[in-house]
Amino acid sequence: MNCKVSCSFGEIVDKVTILKIKKQKVTNQQALFNIQTELQLIEQDNPQLNTKDKLFDILYDTNMKLWDLEDEIRIKSYQKKYDAEYIKCAESIHTTNDLRYKTKQKINVKYNSLIKEEKIYELTENAENDYRKLEYAKVLYTTGEYEKSHEMLKRLIIQYKDYEKCDVFYVDLLFSYCNSCSIFNSKYPFQTKLETIMNKLNLLSISEEQKQWCKVMYVFFCLSEKNYVTSYDYLNQLDIVERNTKLNGNLIHRYNMDFFKDGDKNKTILVYNGGGIGDGYMYARFIPIICQKFPHNNVILISDKRTSWIYKKVFETNSRITIKYYSDEDIPHFDYHCNLVCMIKYLGYNYDTIPFYPLFKNLEVKISPLCRQVLNKIFSWKQESQKTYIFNWKGNPNNGQEMKNRKMELENARSLFELKSINWIIVTQEITNEENKLLDEFDNVKYYGNILDVNETYIDTISIIRNVDGVISTDTSLLHLSANLNVTTYALLTLGCEWRWTHDEPRTNWYPNMKLLRQKEFGKWDNVVLELIDELKSNKV
């Protein structure tokens, strides 16, 4: 059977050039025979193809370039290398396709083609290139190149401002741009579209993985906007590793979380925190409240092994609270389990009603001989009416946001250390040689991070915090520890800090005893340091 279809002459020339390219590339003999047969039939029916025309040559060269570009981008996609060369290649495909279309149109005009091709396929080609741009923007985000990522996403979101389909691409774009806006503390203009997506999420023709991702992104958005009640249905998505493991015969999974019921007696709930040490300190406030509201039931707290000693001390007088960690093999029986962040929902809180009291205020710790030496130094400074502050500029390097959206370069603190009337104590562990050299430049800066907390995490730091005039730190567990000890605390925050620190307020209901100092420009700590110096000089701290 030999089928024939009418099309523009430019489309025929385009087809022939592609067949000639395939003829060069193919190695399979059967495929080569099929290509030659198709080419011969087309040339027999269209003798004008034998004309020597520069436009034919341009179209051939254009398609050859497209072939090479597609090969290159397929390799990069397979290798997940969404780098600068990837986006350059994607843009080249787009511009080369435009040249291809224009050349075919010129051929149609020159040879008086009755059929004039319309570039309907441009939508598909553009969408494919836009998808690649979106993927590259997401890669830039994950590698901390937030500004480049945001600009790319912003251009795409403007381009698709009137788009109405909730397809895979647009859902991804909306949530990615929302996430990017949070880094720059920018108002997100498409909240209504997010709500529409979430209201019909189960009906959308997108993968289950993407639906899951939407839930995670949406709960962060709701919390950052203080829409805690709206977040209730999605809190089980937050701060939990998909463990899919069994504890005492029960599968721990985000989709089978549950809580005490009215009338429950002698039931046990296992609660845990999927975040870092600081998250654990923050959410632990809910445990005494659970015990108060459900006094005839029991709580098992799964904590980070490094800090389990703190919870054992804090809750040692309550026999209904058991402290364990994941590597424990003797987890008692439990009837329910849930992430502690879900207490926002189960205990019915919104942002305005979040409770706070310094959970570790009365925590008793044993003072080690080395810690005693540090305390004696602090006491001697106090006798000379000198103030002392703990300063910390970085946290866990394994945190995905640490390097570009939490950490401060120590060089930014130089003007603080130049305040000779203040003594600075550094308890930060694992500092670099460059950081150590900078600290050594100042006689009023004392580094103790290499000798403290040898026996237990933070056990010496707690004693020191209690005896200084205040704690100053970037977003690390040290902030949560200090605030829970009810010591004056200053948080040094990036422009796009986490939801718990809110957007622009000087305080947060999570820690009303903490002062928040925020960047005014992304990546710039100048204003934060200047505001802190003003506080210190004015004796406001």
Secondary structure, DSSP 8 states (H G I E B T S, - for coil): --------HHHHHHHHHHHHHHHHH---HHHHHHHHHHHHHHHHH-GGGGS--HHHHHHHHHHHHHHHHHHHHHHHHHTT--SHHHHHHHHHHHHHHHHHHHHHHHHHHHTT-SS----TTHHHHHHHHHHHHHHHHHHHHHTT-HHHHHHHHHHHHHHTTT-----HHHHHHHHHHHHHHHHTT---TTHHHHHHHHHTGGGSSS-HHHHHHHHHHHHHHHHHTT-HHHHGGGGGGSS-----EEETTEEE-GGG-----TT--S-EEEEE--S-HHHHHHHTTHHHHHHHHSTTSEEEEE--GGGHHHHHHHTTT-TTEEEE-TT-S-----SEEEEGGGHHHHTT--GGG-----TTTT------HHHHHHHHHHHHHHHTT-EEEEEE----TTSTTHHHHT---GGGGHHHHT-TTEEEEE---S--HHHHHHHHT-TTEEE-TTTSSSSSTTHHHHHHHTTSSEEEEESSHHHHHHHHTT--EEEEE-TT--GGG-SS-SSBTTBTTEEEEE-SBTTB-HHHHHHHHHHHHTT--
